[in-house]
Amino acid sequence: MNALIYVTLIAMFLVVYHHALYPLLLKLLSKDKTQNTEDEIQSVARKYHQREQDQQLPSIELLIPAYNEQDYIAAKLINLATLDYPEDRLSIKVICDGCSDDTASVARACLEDLAFCSFSIEICEQLQNQGKVAVLNQYISQSKADIVALSDVSALISVDAMLIAAQHFGQPQVGVVCGYYHLLSPGSVGEQAYWNYQREVKRCEANMGAPLGAHGAFYLIKKSLFRVMPDDTINDDFVIPMDIVAQGYKAVYEPNIRALELEHAADSQDRSRRKRIGAGNLQQLIRLRHMLLPRFKGVAFTFFSGKALRVTIPVFMLTSFFGAMVLAVQSAVFAVLFALQVVAYSLAMLPRFMPNAKLPNAIGSLNYLVEGHFSSMMGCVDYLLKKLQRRYLSGFVSPLVAVGKRLFDVLGATLLLLVFSPLFPLVALAIKLDSKGPVFYQQTRVGLMSDNVVQLFDIFKFRSMRADAESGIGAVWAAKQDKRITRVGRFLRKTRIDELPQLINVLKGEMSLVGPRPERPVFYQTLENSIPFYSERTVGVKPGITGLAQVNLAYDCSIEDVKQKLAYDHCYALSLSQCSSWLYQDISVLLKTVWVVLAGKGQ
């Protein structure tokens, strides 16, 4: 019970810290730090007139990915035509990424009406939709400009944005410039309060070292610092800026650069967007976790307190709620804390159950906060399940089975090692007294397979053959009454004790307790050529110490033996599609393995 008290209190503290203490602490720590002065900003005024200093400005290429944006593209182009920057130093590309509407034709028609615009504006059409990340990777890499600016179609940019940004990029240490993002028509009071909060936090984060990411509405980077993103990147407007910060460069938050969002997202679209952001937050925490190291100083502090905790806050909120509920029975303090949480969550749900009621703004903000965390949690869960299934499993394996099987393996292997560890020195002594050579035997085996990767690993076993068993003859299958097997080795094989060191392979994640037999690479190609669908036996399934085939059939002595086992291996793989069938099969195999050991039916 004491452990539950500590866990609940820590969870409550982290929830309060992230939402209340961190913003206050951030504001205090950044109070005396600023990035620029008003005089410096005023000095960039150009008023559309050519100056001698124009040729000293960096070249900028503005890239605008567009997918089905026919409603906003005209307003965007008109806005771009009014930018105040030397015409020979700014080029613009609108990339229509497999649009199924009239985005490209509307854009071209609008450009014909903008005869006064002297900027180079190019409409690039791609027949197939590649996705935003692929578009950015391609066009940023191809750019010849000093600075690359990125913007959404639905966001209008302040006319002096490029001039202000160019001034910041005049400092060699600056690699990213982010603007001030605001909504033309917020969807709710909660959404407005959220963005007011985010803007203030971003300003303070910038004063502490760097704003955490940018908003895709508009930001700029030094082209030379860009590194191609993985294809599955979710929050590109976070990953690109933070990767540049990780290289040692500075990100600047400039409130005088404005990006006005025209598009209003419906409630369902907003929830979907926040789920995607939640998944992206988890992804970027995994991939940029090195930025939590102390060498990043203020950035590490803000990254932990802002982004890292945001990923885990839903878990801490649930822990706080259910922990307080359990402890409320025996503690008046926790009863009060539980009651406060019930009241808070009830108020947060009022806008959902009473959509037409006129409620205080504070309740609307609370609703937006709580539902945002819920959407974020759903996004994280979806991301983990998809990542698990894509990276480790083939399509027929349930993600829940994968998680349960790994936990089962770790707990089972740990328990078995603790139980049988007293045997290890006795077995080692017997092996040493019986024959010359090492106690343990290592051999390369084929492990988990995916569509494009075959994992090889070194299996651990107690040595059961002479040390020179394959000297001069190479790799061959073991046979009945095999003369290479030592006296102690014969006992170890019959009782399967020689397999116990493989528990180490299980803990390392190379094997499972139950699964197909791990084959040697030297035999693998022969078996693949001789037996149809042989390689599929370990696609998405780790090899096991024991398995359905191993407890039902004897050791492999020929290709025919392997053919008989193949049906069992495929049968076992199919059981991994559901939790109930997997658990039944694994427990059944383990019980049969115990009988094989006790009856000495090993070979």
C-alpha positions, 0 to 999 in steps of 0.5 A: 500500500505504501508503494501505491501512495508514493506512485499516486503522489508522484503522478499527481505532482507531475500532472500539477508540475506540467500544467502549472508549476512548469509554466511559472518556473519557465516564466521566472527563469526566462524573465531577464532573457530576450532574443532581440530589441525593438530597434533591431526589428525596426531597422529591417523596414524596406517599404518595397523600395530597392536598397543597396543592402538588398544583394547582401540578403540571403536567397530564400526559397518558400516551399508550400506543400498542397493537397486539395487546397482549392479553397485557400490557394488563391488567398495564399498566392495573393498574400505571397505577392505582397511580400516585401523582399527583393524579387531576385532573392525570393522564389516560391514553389507550390507543390500540388501533391497528387491533388484530386481537386482543382488546386493547381488550376485555381493557382494558375488562374490566380497567377494570371491575375497577379501580373504585378507580382515579380517573384518567381512562383512555380506550380509543381504538380505531382500525379501521385500523392507522396505525403508531406514528408516525402515532398519536403525531403525531395524539394528541400534537398534540391533547393539551391537557396541559402534559406528554405521557408516552409508554409501551409496553404491556409496560413497568411504571412506578414509582409515583412516576414522574410526581411525580419527572418533574414536579419536573424539569419545574419547571425551564424549561430541561428539555424531556425526562425519561427513565427507567431501563430494565431487563428482567425476564428478559433473553434472554441474558447478552449482552443483560443486559450490553448494557443494563447498558452502555447505562444507564451510558453514558446516565447519563454522556451526560446529565451531558455535556448530554443522554442521546441519545434515550430508551427508548420504555418510558417518557419524558416531554416538554413538549407545547409543544416537540413537532414533528410527525415525518415519516411514515417516522420509525423511531426515534421515541423518539430523534427526539422527544427529540433534536429538543427538545434541538436546540431548545435545551432540556435532556434529563434522565436520571432513574434513580429513574424505573423502567420494567420491561420484561415482554416477552421477545423471541425470538432472531429477534425481537431480530435483527429489532428490531436491524435496525430500530434500525440503520436508525433510527440511519442515518436519525436521523444523516442527519436530525439531522446538524446536531447534530454542530456544535460549538455543541451541545458535549457533545451533539455529542461524544456524538452523534458518538462514540455514535450516528454511529460506531455506524452506521459501525462495521460498515464499520470492522470489515470494513475492519480485518479485510480490511485486516489480512488483506491486510497480514499477508503482508508485516507481522508486526504486521498478521499478529498483528492479523489473528490476534487478530481471527480469534480474537475473531470465532471466539469470538463465533460459538461461542454460535451454533454451540454453543447448548447449551454453557455458555460464559463470560459474556464470550463471550456478551457478545461474541456479542451485540455482533458479531451486533448490529453485523451486524444493524445493518449489514443494517438500514442497507443495507435502509434505503438501498436502500429510500430510493433506490428510493422517492425517486429511482426507479420500481419497475422500476429496480434499486437496484444499477443506480441506484448503479452508474449514478450512479458511472458518470456521475460518473467518466465526466463527470469524465474527459470534462471533463478530456479535452475541456477544452482544446477549450472556449477554442477553441470559445468563441473560434470562437463569439465570432468567428462571431456576437454573443451569449454563448458558453454557452446555458442553457435550462430542461428537464424532468428526473427525474420521480417520482409527485408531483414533476417536476424542472426544471433549466437545461441548459448548451450551447455556443450554436449559434444566433443570440442572437435565434433565438426573438425574435418567434417563440417556441419552435419545433423546429429544422428541417433547414437551419435558418437560425437556426443559425450556421456554427460552430453547424452544425459543433458540432451535427454533431460534438455538441460543443455538448453537452459543457457538459452534463457539468456537468449530469451532475456536478450530478446533473440528467442522466445520460450516457445517457438520454432526451432532456431536453424543453423544458417549453413542448413538454411538455404538447403532447407529453403530450396527443398521445402516449400514455405520453409522460411515463412516459419519464422516470419514475425515469430521468434525461435523458441527454446521449446515448441509445438514441433519439438515436443511432438517430434524427435530431433531433426536427423534429415530433411524429411524430419524437418518437413514433418515439423514444418506443419507444427510450426505453421500451426503454432504461428496461426495461434498467435492471432488471438490472445486466448489461442496463444496463451493456451498453446504456450502453456500447453507446450511448456507443460508437455516440455516438463513431461519430456524432461521428466521422462527423459524423452529428449535425444 
